[in-house]
């Protein structure tokens, strides 16, 4: 049925001008470039049948059957008559024409290369303009199917274009292959259209394959188009929800090959960031947004910070850039670096600019996590409150939560009683205000409970801890731990152990390890050392099993560095606790083995050297004990247990050392007023010095504080 193209009509090297000015063999008909005669026919097409219109075009414009239908289909598509356009395009048997189209493209390549004398273009080869017109017809057919919601059929039609061109150009497209026709532009449109059609059809794996097909070979895409394809592929890999591994023919990078969708997306986005830096493409904030997400879910926050720092000046305001960097560094555990950046936002250099509220809020949050920065956190919170009153009132509860926590930290670090009492009062006031404003926020309730516990308001702390656990539906390890510590402070050790046993069934892996240690400490408090040793054995076994599992999966990047750090600390604490138990039991060798294992984990640890000093003191080796306590205090000068233990050893050395011991104890109480051991030893010193009334007061204070002392510190 299809008529063959005339060799004379479609010769590549036609010396004489075309016979008709409207000949499609020599003209490129675009949406705005139709001939005047074609324009006269437009009204006519609305009333006549497709076959009659096709016959008219063929006769007037010297077209063959396929070209006439391609032109008529284009006109119907431009009018928005997609059903009519589809009916016209379906009359073209593209399947039988694709080999000739591919052959014409191959011949075009041969024509541009030097050829032996006498090597002529075959007369049956189709004109490149005819190829372009037919490629456009396939593309418009795919678009028509897409407009009608038939996305799978549209994608299959669109793929015909890609397969045809790729079969003719297996190594990609040359820069000047189609300088005088629309083939290249039509092909580029097909490259972009195919994956979007697969996505609309719900076939994401096919869409990813189509995107990769557009990128693996040089198709002479413009930089902007190429960047769009790379960005769209990265988005599909990140958010598509399907894992599409690279096919074997693309696995050419060996060990550096992307192992999953996320890694491939990160690689694409880093390429785009580099293009932006080299000014090959314009800045696109979406690229950084997607890269932020990809690096965040993989835990590569330092790499993200590096690329934020490399962003060209002017892309971010200074305050926004510092805030972004602070988020990155805080996420990877470098809170000091993050705080230094946030101080820049709050500094004089930004005084003339609009205050950046998120920076103040983040600064208050980070300071609330470190008592050493409590006073800075108060300053951040105050600045945030000033802004909240004017523009961000819904953050009022959060800001007061951070302010209350920072007041509590400042109270514990304060050396003046009057200042400490002021900070403690302000802490409770701020946290109670936060609870009234954030009734649904469990973290606010936890902060209030913790502060009440530290101030030994045990009834209020118990109620707050219970409310927090109810709000968390019993799923929070820290909530159960606080509740157990509050109960232990009431000297109900068995009840506290029961709470821990219940929490162990609900806790996650890291919380489970912390609760196991707390259980062992409670067993020691109940004078059950054998049970405590068994509990520590279970804890250390779980830590070792996790380490062995990580060693087997050493090729995989660890996802949670903070969990590894917590587990390491818990292992160290477990060995030190075991050393203390063995010391009390008089098993010196076992105690020494345990303390040495703790030192292997962290040699310069004030707690480990304190445990060593306790071991020497138990063996009456007071000189060695004093040396160990001195090493502990040289590592951490304000480590209260070593200060108290040093005073105890000095008291054992004779009455001439009592004044020095008293000064150590007074320093310990300055740092920790609720330390009952310090009050007890002060009473003993006063008794030996003959100040019985003062000694009685000290003993009374020690007794009352011991009755409300938890088995572990609340903070």
Secondary structure as the mmCIF struct_conf table of DSSP 4:
data_model
#
loop_
_struct_conf.conf_type_id
_struct_conf.id
_struct_conf.beg_label_comp_id
_struct_conf.beg_label_asym_id
_struct_conf.beg_label_seq_id
_struct_conf.end_label_comp_id
_struct_conf.end_label_asym_id
_struct_conf.end_label_seq_id
HELX_LH_PP_P HELX_LH_PP_P1 UNK A 2 UNK A 6
TURN_TY1_P TURN_TY1_P1 UNK A 7 UNK A 10
BEND BEND1 UNK A 12 UNK A 13
BEND BEND2 UNK A 16 UNK A 16
HELX_LH_PP_P HELX_LH_PP_P2 UNK A 17 UNK A 18
BEND BEND3 UNK A 19 UNK A 20
TURN_TY1_P TURN_TY1_P2 UNK A 21 UNK A 22
TURN_TY1_P TURN_TY1_P3 UNK A 24 UNK A 26
TURN_TY1_P TURN_TY1_P4 UNK A 31 UNK A 32
HELX_RH_AL_P HELX_RH_AL_P1 UNK A 36 UNK A 45
TURN_TY1_P TURN_TY1_P5 UNK A 46 UNK A 47
BEND BEND4 UNK A 48 UNK A 48
HELX_RH_AL_P HELX_RH_AL_P2 UNK A 50 UNK A 61
TURN_TY1_P TURN_TY1_P6 UNK A 62 UNK A 62
HELX_RH_AL_P HELX_RH_AL_P3 UNK A 65 UNK A 78
TURN_TY1_P TURN_TY1_P7 UNK A 79 UNK A 80
HELX_RH_AL_P HELX_RH_AL_P4 UNK A 82 UNK A 89
TURN_TY1_P TURN_TY1_P8 UNK A 90 UNK A 91
BEND BEND5 UNK A 92 UNK A 92
HELX_RH_AL_P HELX_RH_AL_P5 UNK A 94 UNK A 112
BEND BEND6 UNK A 113 UNK A 113
TURN_TY1_P TURN_TY1_P9 UNK A 117 UNK A 118
TURN_TY1_P TURN_TY1_P10 UNK A 123 UNK A 124
BEND BEND7 UNK A 125 UNK A 125
HELX_LH_PP_P HELX_LH_PP_P3 UNK A 126 UNK A 127
HELX_RH_AL_P HELX_RH_AL_P6 UNK A 128 UNK A 147
TURN_TY1_P TURN_TY1_P11 UNK A 148 UNK A 149
HELX_RH_AL_P HELX_RH_AL_P7 UNK A 151 UNK A 168
TURN_TY1_P TURN_TY1_P12 UNK A 170 UNK A 171
TURN_TY1_P TURN_TY1_P13 UNK A 175 UNK A 180
BEND BEND8 UNK A 181 UNK A 182
HELX_RH_AL_P HELX_RH_AL_P8 UNK A 183 UNK A 201
TURN_TY1_P TURN_TY1_P14 UNK A 202 UNK A 202
HELX_RH_AL_P HELX_RH_AL_P9 UNK A 204 UNK A 215
BEND BEND9 UNK A 216 UNK A 217
HELX_RH_AL_P HELX_RH_AL_P10 UNK A 223 UNK A 239
BEND BEND10 UNK A 240 UNK A 240
HELX_LH_PP_P HELX_LH_PP_P4 UNK A 245 UNK A 247
HELX_RH_3T_P HELX_RH_3T_P1 UNK A 248 UNK A 250
BEND BEND11 UNK A 253 UNK A 253
HELX_RH_3T_P HELX_RH_3T_P2 UNK A 254 UNK A 256
BEND BEND12 UNK A 257 UNK A 257
BEND BEND13 UNK A 260 UNK A 260
HELX_RH_AL_P HELX_RH_AL_P11 UNK A 261 UNK A 277
TURN_TY1_P TURN_TY1_P15 UNK A 278 UNK A 279
BEND BEND14 UNK A 280 UNK A 281
HELX_RH_AL_P HELX_RH_AL_P12 UNK A 285 UNK A 297
TURN_TY1_P TURN_TY1_P16 UNK A 298 UNK A 299
HELX_RH_AL_P HELX_RH_AL_P13 UNK A 301 UNK A 310
BEND BEND15 UNK A 311 UNK A 311
HELX_LH_PP_P HELX_LH_PP_P5 UNK A 312 UNK A 312
TURN_TY1_P TURN_TY1_P17 UNK A 313 UNK A 314
BEND BEND16 UNK A 315 UNK A 316
HELX_RH_AL_P HELX_RH_AL_P14 UNK A 318 UNK A 331
TURN_TY1_P TURN_TY1_P18 UNK A 332 UNK A 333
HELX_RH_AL_P HELX_RH_AL_P15 UNK A 335 UNK A 345
TURN_TY1_P TURN_TY1_P19 UNK A 346 UNK A 346
BEND BEND17 UNK A 347 UNK A 347
HELX_RH_3T_P HELX_RH_3T_P3 UNK A 348 UNK A 350
TURN_TY1_P TURN_TY1_P20 UNK A 351 UNK A 352
BEND BEND18 UNK A 353 UNK A 353
HELX_LH_PP_P HELX_LH_PP_P6 UNK A 354 UNK A 355
HELX_RH_AL_P HELX_RH_AL_P16 UNK A 357 UNK A 368
TURN_TY1_P TURN_TY1_P21 UNK A 369 UNK A 369
HELX_RH_3T_P HELX_RH_3T_P4 UNK A 371 UNK A 373
HELX_RH_AL_P HELX_RH_AL_P17 UNK A 374 UNK A 388
TURN_TY1_P TURN_TY1_P22 UNK A 389 UNK A 391
HELX_RH_3T_P HELX_RH_3T_P5 UNK A 393 UNK A 395
HELX_RH_AL_P HELX_RH_AL_P18 UNK A 396 UNK A 413
HELX_RH_AL_P HELX_RH_AL_P19 UNK A 417 UNK A 437
TURN_TY1_P TURN_TY1_P23 UNK A 439 UNK A 440
HELX_RH_AL_P HELX_RH_AL_P20 UNK A 442 UNK A 454
TURN_TY1_P TURN_TY1_P24 UNK A 455 UNK A 456
HELX_RH_AL_P HELX_RH_AL_P21 UNK A 458 UNK A 471
TURN_TY1_P TURN_TY1_P25 UNK A 472 UNK A 474
HELX_RH_AL_P HELX_RH_AL_P22 UNK A 477 UNK A 489
TURN_TY1_P TURN_TY1_P26 UNK A 490 UNK A 491
HELX_RH_AL_P HELX_RH_AL_P23 UNK A 493 UNK A 504
TURN_TY1_P TURN_TY1_P27 UNK A 505 UNK A 506
HELX_RH_AL_P HELX_RH_AL_P24 UNK A 509 UNK A 525
TURN_TY1_P TURN_TY1_P28 UNK A 526 UNK A 527
HELX_RH_AL_P HELX_RH_AL_P25 UNK A 529 UNK A 552
TURN_TY1_P TURN_TY1_P29 UNK A 553 UNK A 555
BEND BEND19 UNK A 556 UNK A 556
HELX_LH_PP_P HELX_LH_PP_P7 UNK A 557 UNK A 558
BEND BEND20 UNK A 559 UNK A 559
HELX_RH_AL_P HELX_RH_AL_P26 UNK A 561 UNK A 585
TURN_TY1_P TURN_TY1_P30 UNK A 586 UNK A 586
HELX_RH_AL_P HELX_RH_AL_P27 UNK A 588 UNK A 601
BEND BEND21 UNK A 603 UNK A 604
HELX_RH_AL_P HELX_RH_AL_P28 UNK A 606 UNK A 618
TURN_TY1_P TURN_TY1_P31 UNK A 619 UNK A 620
HELX_RH_AL_P HELX_RH_AL_P29 UNK A 622 UNK A 635
TURN_TY1_P TURN_TY1_P32 UNK A 637 UNK A 638
HELX_RH_AL_P HELX_RH_AL_P30 UNK A 640 UNK A 652
TURN_TY1_P TURN_TY1_P33 UNK A 653 UNK A 653
HELX_RH_3T_P HELX_RH_3T_P6 UNK A 655 UNK A 657
HELX_RH_AL_P HELX_RH_AL_P31 UNK A 658 UNK A 671
TURN_TY1_P TURN_TY1_P34 UNK A 673 UNK A 674
HELX_RH_AL_P HELX_RH_AL_P32 UNK A 676 UNK A 689
TURN_TY1_P TURN_TY1_P35 UNK A 690 UNK A 690
HELX_RH_AL_P HELX_RH_AL_P33 UNK A 692 UNK A 707
TURN_TY1_P TURN_TY1_P36 UNK A 708 UNK A 708
BEND BEND22 UNK A 711 UNK A 712
#
